[in-house]
Amino acid sequence: MQLSDTEKKMVSRLQKQQKSLIRWRWVWLLYAACFLGSGVYFFGVLQPCLDKPDPPKVLILVVALPMVYLTFGLGTWLAIITLVRWNGKPETILLLKLLEAAQNDTSDTGDKNHPSK
């Protein structure tokens, strides 16, 4: 299988993305842990406001609680995505392996059937 120059650039870009995902996975996991930790911490800070709902504390809850849930949700999402893509995107890995196998098969059969050899 022959690839055009544009397709070769796309394949090299996919390979660079895979290497980048693998290189940065610990950083993303650290970000996720920070988001999760801050969400849990601020939820603990807001816990006394839930016990006695007087007007100033209710205002604090109304403003802060959605941000705490958003932070916790973002940390959870980031942790899940990082763990699922720990070794890179599965579909990209499969695509690159198929392309490599197709190029190896083409070069193997091409050399054997070439009229000059």
VMD Tcl script that draws the C-alpha trace (Angstrom):
set ca {
  {0.00 0.00 0.00}
  {1.44 3.30 -1.10}
  {0.71 6.41 0.95}
  {0.71 9.90 -0.46}
  {2.75 12.66 1.16}
  {-0.32 14.04 2.91}
  {-1.18 10.62 4.32}
  {2.42 10.13 5.48}
  {2.24 13.47 7.30}
  {-1.02 12.41 8.93}
  {0.52 9.12 10.06}
  {3.56 10.89 11.50}
  {1.25 13.34 13.28}
  {-0.68 10.42 14.80}
  {2.58 8.83 15.97}
  {3.64 12.11 17.59}
  {0.27 12.39 19.33}
  {0.63 8.86 20.69}
  {4.10 9.62 22.04}
  {2.84 12.86 23.56}
  {-0.07 11.11 25.30}
  {2.28 8.56 26.80}
  {4.80 11.22 27.83}
  {2.24 13.44 29.57}
  {0.11 10.78 31.27}
  {1.62 11.30 34.73}
  {1.06 15.05 34.48}
  {-2.60 14.54 33.56}
  {-3.00 12.08 36.42}
  {-1.47 14.64 38.80}
  {-3.91 17.29 37.51}
  {-6.79 14.89 38.09}
  {-5.61 14.18 41.62}
  {-5.36 17.93 42.32}
  {-8.88 18.55 41.01}
  {-10.28 15.63 43.00}
  {-8.42 16.65 46.13}
  {-9.53 20.27 45.93}
  {-13.12 19.20 45.32}
  {-13.10 16.95 48.38}
  {-11.36 19.61 50.48}
  {-13.79 22.40 49.59}
  {-16.74 20.11 50.08}
  {-15.41 19.46 53.57}
  {-15.00 23.20 54.12}
  {-18.62 23.77 53.04}
  {-19.97 20.94 55.19}
  {-20.66 23.19 58.22}
  {-22.79 25.42 55.99}
  {-25.00 22.42 55.23}
  {-25.61 21.74 58.92}
  {-27.07 25.14 59.84}
  {-28.67 26.77 56.80}
  {-28.94 30.45 57.82}
  {-29.11 33.08 55.01}
  {-25.39 34.01 54.69}
  {-24.37 30.35 54.65}
  {-27.05 29.52 52.08}
  {-25.63 32.25 49.82}
  {-22.16 30.76 50.20}
  {-23.54 27.33 49.31}
  {-25.42 28.62 46.29}
  {-22.28 30.25 44.91}
  {-19.61 27.73 45.90}
  {-21.25 24.31 45.71}
  {-21.67 24.22 41.90}
  {-17.98 25.08 41.49}
  {-17.03 22.32 43.93}
  {-19.12 19.77 42.03}
  {-17.67 20.99 38.73}
  {-14.13 20.68 40.07}
  {-14.79 17.19 41.40}
  {-16.48 16.14 38.15}
  {-13.63 17.51 36.06}
  {-11.10 15.64 38.18}
  {-13.07 12.42 37.83}
  {-13.41 12.83 34.06}
  {-9.71 13.64 33.67}
  {-8.69 10.62 35.76}
  {-10.92 8.27 33.77}
  {-9.72 9.59 30.40}
  {-6.09 9.38 31.50}
  {-6.44 5.82 32.76}
  {-8.34 4.67 29.65}
  {-5.70 6.23 27.40}
  {-2.74 5.21 29.56}
  {-0.87 3.66 26.61}
  {-2.36 6.01 24.02}
  {-5.66 6.06 22.18}
  {-6.68 2.48 21.37}
  {-8.13 3.35 17.97}
  {-4.96 5.18 16.94}
  {-2.78 2.31 18.13}
  {-4.85 -0.12 16.05}
  {-4.74 2.14 12.99}
  {-0.97 2.56 13.18}
  {-0.46 -1.20 13.60}
  {-2.70 -1.94 10.63}
  {-0.85 0.59 8.49}
  {2.49 -0.87 9.53}
  {1.30 -4.41 8.77}
  {-0.10 -3.35 5.40}
  {3.16 -1.66 4.45}
  {5.17 -4.71 5.55}
  {2.91 -7.05 3.53}
  {3.17 -4.83 0.46}
  {6.94 -4.61 0.67}
  {7.27 -8.38 1.23}
  {5.03 -9.37 -1.66}
  {6.33 -6.59 -3.87}
  {9.92 -7.78 -3.63}
  {9.06 -11.39 -4.43}
  {6.91 -10.57 -7.45}
  {9.17 -7.86 -8.84}
  {10.25 -8.80 -12.39}
  {13.89 -7.72 -11.97}
  {14.52 -10.11 -9.08}
}
mol new
graphics top color blue
foreach p $ca { graphics top sphere $p radius 0.5 }
foreach p [lrange $ca 0 end-1] q [lrange $ca 1 end] { graphics top cylinder $p $q radius 0.2 }
display resetview
